[in-house]
Amino acid sequence: MGSFDYDAAYQTFSELHQNYPEQREFHQNLIVATINRQQENDEANALEQLKLLLEQDNKDLTTRYLMGLLYFNMGQCEPAIEQFQWVAENDLNDAYARYFLGQCLLQQWFCTRR
């Protein structure tokens, strides 16, 4: 079974983003590598980068989905729901956004039942 080298992915996408800053996909993949690396402040840095991308294009489905995942992983259901709901409404074929929207709503429901 293989293993992921998150530091190497981070370095690769960091170089690609520096060399091709206009390529949004490289920036998004750098953010994913940052999140996966799980070093101190990586989540906060990834969130700031996602906010910058959203300021540039607030209709970008991938950015909103990634932001939803990050909020979900941080245990912040309200902002995650907002992002997943937006993606689900704007891409009717995105089953992942619907799945995570459901997960967030279920988690919220459990929290209110306690």
C-alpha positions as CSV (number, residue, x, y, z in Angstrom):
1,M,0.0,0.0,0.0
2,G,1.3,3.4,-0.9
3,S,1.6,6.5,1.2
4,F,1.1,10.2,0.5
5,D,4.0,12.6,0.8
6,Y,2.1,15.7,1.7
7,D,5.2,17.8,2.1
8,A,6.3,16.9,-1.5
9,A,2.8,17.8,-2.8
10,Y,3.0,21.1,-0.9
11,Q,6.4,21.9,-2.4
12,T,5.3,20.9,-5.9
13,F,2.1,23.0,-5.9
14,S,3.9,25.9,-4.2
15,E,6.4,26.0,-7.0
16,L,3.7,25.7,-9.7
17,H,1.6,28.5,-8.0
18,Q,4.7,30.7,-7.9
19,N,5.5,30.1,-11.5
20,Y,1.9,30.3,-12.8
21,P,0.0,32.5,-10.4
22,E,-2.8,33.0,-12.9
23,Q,-3.6,29.3,-12.8
24,R,-6.3,29.0,-10.2
25,E,-6.1,25.2,-10.1
26,F,-2.5,25.3,-8.9
27,H,-3.5,27.6,-6.1
28,Q,-6.4,25.4,-5.1
29,N,-4.2,22.3,-5.1
30,L,-1.6,24.1,-3.0
31,I,-4.4,24.8,-0.5
32,V,-5.4,21.1,-0.5
33,A,-1.8,20.1,0.0
34,T,-1.6,22.7,2.9
35,I,-4.6,21.2,4.6
36,N,-3.4,17.6,4.1
37,R,0.0,18.5,5.5
38,Q,-1.5,19.3,8.9
39,Q,1.2,21.4,10.3
40,E,0.7,24.1,12.8
41,N,-1.4,27.0,11.3
42,D,-2.0,25.1,8.1
43,E,-5.8,25.2,8.5
44,A,-5.8,28.9,9.2
45,N,-3.4,29.6,6.3
46,A,-5.6,27.5,4.0
47,L,-8.7,29.4,5.1
48,E,-7.1,32.7,4.4
49,Q,-6.0,31.6,0.9
50,L,-9.5,30.3,0.2
51,K,-11.0,33.6,1.3
52,L,-8.6,35.4,-1.2
53,L,-9.7,33.1,-4.0
54,L,-13.3,33.7,-3.1
55,E,-12.8,37.5,-3.2
56,Q,-11.4,37.1,-6.8
57,D,-14.3,34.9,-7.9
58,N,-17.2,34.3,-5.5
59,K,-18.9,31.9,-7.9
60,D,-16.0,29.4,-8.1
61,L,-17.5,26.0,-7.2
62,T,-14.2,24.4,-6.3
63,T,-13.2,27.2,-3.9
64,R,-16.5,27.1,-2.2
65,Y,-16.4,23.3,-1.9
66,L,-12.9,23.3,-0.5
67,M,-14.0,26.0,2.0
68,G,-16.9,23.9,3.0
69,L,-14.7,20.9,3.6
70,L,-12.2,22.9,5.6
71,Y,-15.0,24.4,7.8
72,F,-16.5,20.9,8.2
73,N,-13.2,19.4,9.3
74,M,-12.7,22.3,11.7
75,G,-16.2,21.4,13.2
76,Q,-17.8,24.7,12.1
77,C,-21.1,23.5,10.6
78,E,-22.8,26.8,10.0
79,P,-20.2,28.2,7.5
80,A,-19.7,24.7,6.0
81,I,-23.5,24.4,5.4
82,E,-23.4,27.8,3.7
83,Q,-20.7,26.7,1.3
84,F,-22.0,23.2,0.5
85,Q,-25.5,24.6,0.0
86,W,-24.3,27.2,-2.5
87,V,-22.4,24.5,-4.4
88,A,-25.3,22.1,-4.4
89,E,-27.7,24.8,-5.6
90,N,-25.3,25.9,-8.4
91,D,-24.1,22.4,-9.5
92,L,-27.0,20.0,-9.4
93,N,-24.7,17.1,-10.3
94,D,-22.3,17.6,-7.4
95,A,-23.2,14.6,-5.2
96,Y,-20.2,15.3,-2.9
97,A,-21.5,18.8,-1.9
98,R,-24.9,17.3,-1.2
99,Y,-23.4,14.5,0.8
100,F,-21.4,16.9,3.0
101,L,-24.3,19.2,3.3
102,G,-26.3,16.3,4.7
103,Q,-23.5,15.4,7.0
104,C,-23.4,19.0,8.4
105,L,-27.1,19.1,8.8
106,L,-27.1,15.7,10.6
107,Q,-24.3,16.9,12.9
108,Q,-26.3,20.0,13.7
109,W,-29.3,18.0,14.4
110,F,-27.4,15.8,16.8
111,C,-26.0,18.8,18.6
112,T,-29.4,20.3,19.2
113,R,-30.7,17.0,20.6
114,R,-28.2,17.0,23.4
